[in-house]
């Protein structure tokens, strides 16, 4: 995510990889040799910054930019380590926590329909599951002010490439993930502060099921994927494959010390669940956020709720950072406000930015992203796109 990007780079190294990350630097062998398409004059800066993502450690990267000048796509690096095959245009990838905006949208749609209230408690919907759940609201789950411990930080969750290869084919249910999280003491009392926690979104997936009688996968597909025609967006459940064209995903074999990159493309994403199991493309992610911010998925009241943020500058150390209901607010270098939600999952990192009117939009993903400099270059692509580079 862009909100907690520095936290996510740390988290990626320990497989809190559904948040955003800040990993130590290591070397990756990859060439920056692919180009952009449909590039109007002035796009050279974007392409050079995209190349910088790979130069500083990622294996491959792809970007999709839309603004007043039209659409531009660019790619850099390779689809597979040791090969000359370029990153596929509109290849599919694991979006990680970018999925949280989809999950949150469904919850807010249910709120607009009167089926869920943002002031409902976890105890109301899921009695007995969460200690103190009668004091935690749906709103606090959505904006990460519940204080619940992040299950991905729990002992026994995979933390390295070796862990993924060894344990990455296990299937988890949402209830299992929640129970793993609540075995740990909460970070703080509900509403007292802010801390990113995937446990919140595992619970939201369960609440969607209770409120509708359908799984969160079915509701996201019915309410978002099918109406918007997102033909390359999937909720794989326990399936380990990425269907269709895609770049391979890489993760360090060991974290301490940081080891060589290994291929972790195939794993069971059920440990991400409603917090981040989704597979998509830059084009589909762009179409979703354009529809969301354009008022095509939520009524004005619910979109207003979604864009009402908690200031998390103090918690993250990043000025101007805010978190809404499954949506991040970031102040860019030119003073423009960006809305979206980034994410990372083993092998893949996603960066998303949109102006509030959705006239300027950017989606970037990188594989095997390996350093803070590489992460900074990816953020710079979004910044330059929205600031009118």
C-alpha positions, 0 to 999 in steps of 0.5 A: 500500500502507499499509506504504510509503504515504509511499514510494508517494505519491512513487512514484506521481509517478514511476509506481512506482505499484504501491507506495504513494505521496506526490505533491506537491499539485495542484488537481483540479476535483471535487465531493464530492456522493455519499452513503453507503448502509445507514449505521447511526448513527454513520457520519457521521464516516466519510462526512465523512472520505471527503468529505475525500479528494475535498476535498483533491484526489482526483476520486472515492472509494468505501469499504466497511466491515464491523464488528459493526454490519454493512456500510456503503458510501459514495462521494464525488466524481465518476466523471469530471472535469467531470461530475456523475455519481457514483462507481459503487457497487461500480465496478471499479478497478485495485487495484495492489499489493493484488494482491501478497497474491493472488500471495503466497497462491498461492505459500504454497498451493504451499508447503503442498502441497510444490511450492515451499519458501520456502527455495528459491532463485531460481537453483533455479527460474529458473537464470541469470536473476538475477545472484546468484539462488542466494543469493536465496530465495522468502521474500526475494522475498515479504517484499522482503528480496531487495535486487533493484532495482525495475524500475519505477524503471528508466530508460525506464519511464513516469513521467507521464500523457504517458508513459502516453498515449505508451507505455502500450500496450506489452506486457511479459512477466514475464521482460522486467520482471525483466531491466529490473530486474536491469540495475541494481545491487541495493540491498543483499545478500539479507537485509541490509535491506528495500526494496519492489521489484516485481521480486520479484513478477514473479519470483514469477509466473514461479516459480508458472508453473514449479511448476504449468505454468500462468500465475500468472493461471490459478492465481490464478483457479483457487485464489482468484477462482473458489472465492471467487466474486469475479465482479468480479475480473479479471487483464486481461493486456495488455487496456487496458479496465476492463470494466463500471461504473467511475470514470475514472482520472486522473494528472498530465500532467507530474511536474516541474513537476506538470501538469494531471490527464489521463485514463489509464483505459485502458492496458496493465497488463502492466508491472504483471504479477504485482505489480499488474495486477488489476482488482476492486471493494471488495466482492471485495477485502473478501471475499478478505481476510476469507477469507485472514485467516479461514483459508479460503485457507491452512493455519495453518502458511502463514498464520503464515508470511505474518503473520511480519513484517520490522520496516520502521519504520526504512526507512520512518520509520513506527513500528509498520510491518511487512511479512510475506509479501505482507501489511502490518502497521500500528499504528493510532491506537487501538493496533489492528493492521491487516493488509492490502495497499494499492496504487496504479497510474496513476489509482487508489489502494487502501487496505485494513485488517483486524483479525486476526480479520477482524471489522472490515474496510475497503477504500477506493479513490480516483481521481486522488488528488493530495495527501498530505492526500488520502492521509492522509484515505483512511488515516483512513477505514481507521483510524476503521473499524477503531478503531470510529468 
